[in-house]
């Protein structure tokens, strides 16, 4: 969808798209200023309409994906793709103002994602010490998920933080001999936002090109039938 592939070479006669063309025939061809350089447009009206329609469709898909990623548990935890998951939750004193929101999102995560997509999971709360929901990963059943959600509601914030203990406790003693790698879905919110910004700039340019083409068409003398 890169719009730079759709326009012609630089104009060697005009310094600005808004100044008169110096060459005799240069003004015949529609032009647009792109990054400070005047470029001639090599599009037919039909081609630019098809391009704009496709780009608007891409924009709608991007926005739908972004909205999906920002709803429910995905807003805080993203999309969970792994089959075996251990969640570490900081419950030290510094988490006091935020813990209730995190607990609410974690309960959503357990029911929305872990229950549907994971084979096994565990939860570990850490502050000065550790509080394990289970000693090891357990099968993701409805009963286990209900028990885990109840466990989360009883957590509260206090004490200092011991991250290393939590990381050591969450690691698997024996590595999986045949791990399943998650599929890449491109759910990087920053990258998705960048793609949306790029698509918006392409759409703005395409609409500007369409306006220039329309002005050229309107300025052309109309042939009269005899």
ABEGO torsion letter per residue (X at the ends): XBAAAABBBBBAABABAABBBABAAAAABBBBBBGGBBBBBBBBAAAAAAAAAAAAAAAAAAAAAAAAAABEAAAAAEBBABABBBBBBBABAAAAAAAAAAAAAAAAAAAAAAAAABABBBBBBBBABBBBABABBBBBBAAAAAAAAAAAAABBBBEBBBAAAAAAAABBABBBABBBBBBBAGABAAAAAAAAAAAAAAAAAAAAAAAAAAAAAAABBBBBBX
